[in-house]
């Protein structure tokens, strides 16, 4: 009888399938774990993105309503100022800007808001100001009755261009653009939903407290044809100073004109000598020099003018330098600027208001958002 071998011979053929099955199972397990981790990461990212979008939308809406509240507050101030009457000067309440102030300071003044409720909230800083739009030269004044250039307005703009060191020849280009735009204006009013995305996009509106935006679109048309039988190009009428590049001015010229020039919806508006800068006053009077213009500004600092003729008392050689046709001591158009800053992001709003007695209406409103650059850590 042959003894049994206690160490049987290893069968390589039977071991190979088992090793392959174990490797396939391990690979399947790794793929399953990778797939589950990928799906979990995608779900987590989608959830995080939804939260971020919701927070950004809530912040945008809150900022918009705060700025709308600031605009309504400005309208109330101008309305009460119109109720009291009298000249519009830089010593009135509307002329004092609101420096950056924390909204929490306003909320803490309320009786129903405690300081404990404000803990943990981010600092939101609100600032704004009201500017007399008639303290600047109106570009629309370059074209007078029957869509003809106004010689007095042309002379005023040429004086201003020469004072600022700008090409005087661009005044004729500007007047020609305003003339062509005025001749081809067609106004179309449409109602569109308020924008739902933040960013640098802007919206114009005539109703500040609604969720829809009434936009006035200026479309230019022309009925006369050129030599080639096609209608000549007609520029759009600008509504803001920055849009004067539409009429052919260079961006450098527009930037230099920004503090002294405006675009109002009505022509033949008068310059308020109680709020205008020395440069604007100097340009508005043909024979006036800069020293005299500064004397007028210094005189009104002591006592504001209640009538146009009072300003003539400052002048020695020009008895009728200021006229009721081109100057005034009151204002009908005001610009309102508001800014809400949260950390390094901000939302700005710029509006144009028209005051007729105690009725204050919004002619247009634009809003934009952005972020301030922070210095990189060292």
Secondary structure, DSSP 8 states (H G I E B T S, - for coil): -----SS----HHHHHHHHHHHHHHHHHHHHHHHHHHHHHHHHHHHHHHHHHHHHHHHHHHHHHHHHHHHHHHHHHHHHHHHHH-S---TTSGGGS-EEEEEHHHHHHTSTT--GGGGTT---EEEEEEEEEGGGSEEGGGGB-GGG-B-HHHHHHHHHHHHHHT--THHHHHHHHHHHHHHHTEEEEEEEEE-----SS-----S-TTSSEEEEEEEEE----B-TTSSB-------SSGGGGGGGT--HHHHHHHTTTEE--SSSS--EETTT--HHHHHHHSTT--HHHHHHHHHHHHHS--SSGGGGGGG-SS-TT-S-TTTEES--SEEEEEEEEEETTEEEEEEEEEEEETTEEEEEEEEEEEEE-------
